[in-house]
Amino acid sequence: MTETSMNLNVHEIGILLTALQQLDGRDEYLIAREYGSVSVLYHKLHTIWEQMDQSETGIRNDVVPSF
């Protein structure tokens, strides 16, 4: 299998977008060599994220960070 579909909520896509922004040049280069352009993936996810309801994306007091 080379492709799959999955449901991600606005929070999960936000995490992925933030992680992609944190990559340094070397990591981005290594990922590009193995899997493809990070910026293409970022823009694809960001386009989807912009269309989602982001009204509840702030951290709520009842949420405990997982780290």
SVG drawing of the C-alpha trace seen along z (x, -y; Angstrom):
<svg xmlns="http://www.w3.org/2000/svg" viewBox="-16 -31 38 33">
<polyline fill="none" stroke="black" stroke-width="0.4" points="0.0,0.0 1.4,-3.4 -1.5,-5.7 -4.1,-5.8 -6.7,-8.2 -7.2,-9.3 -9.3,-11.8 -7.3,-14.5 -8.9,-17.3 -7.8,-20.9 -5.6,-20.4 -3.7,-17.5 -3.1,-19.3 -1.9,-22.3 0.6,-20.1 1.9,-18.8 2.2,-22.3 4.1,-23.6 6.4,-20.6 7.1,-21.2 7.9,-24.9 10.5,-23.8 12.6,-21.7 16.1,-23.1 17.6,-23.2 19.5,-19.9 16.4,-18.0 14.4,-19.4 17.0,-18.3 17.1,-14.8 13.4,-14.5 13.2,-15.8 15.7,-13.2 13.7,-10.4 10.1,-11.5 9.7,-14.7 9.3,-18.4 8.5,-19.6 7.1,-22.9 4.7,-21.1 3.3,-19.1 3.2,-22.2 1.2,-24.1 -1.2,-21.2 -1.9,-20.8 -2.1,-24.6 -4.7,-24.9 -6.8,-22.2 -6.3,-23.8 -7.5,-27.2 -10.8,-25.7 -11.4,-24.1 -13.2,-25.6 -10.3,-27.0 -12.5,-28.7 -11.5,-26.1 -7.7,-25.8 -6.6,-27.6 -5.3,-25.5 -8.1,-24.9 -7.4,-24.9 -8.6,-21.3 -5.9,-20.0 -2.6,-18.7 0.4,-18.8 1.6,-15.3 5.3,-16.0"/>
</svg>
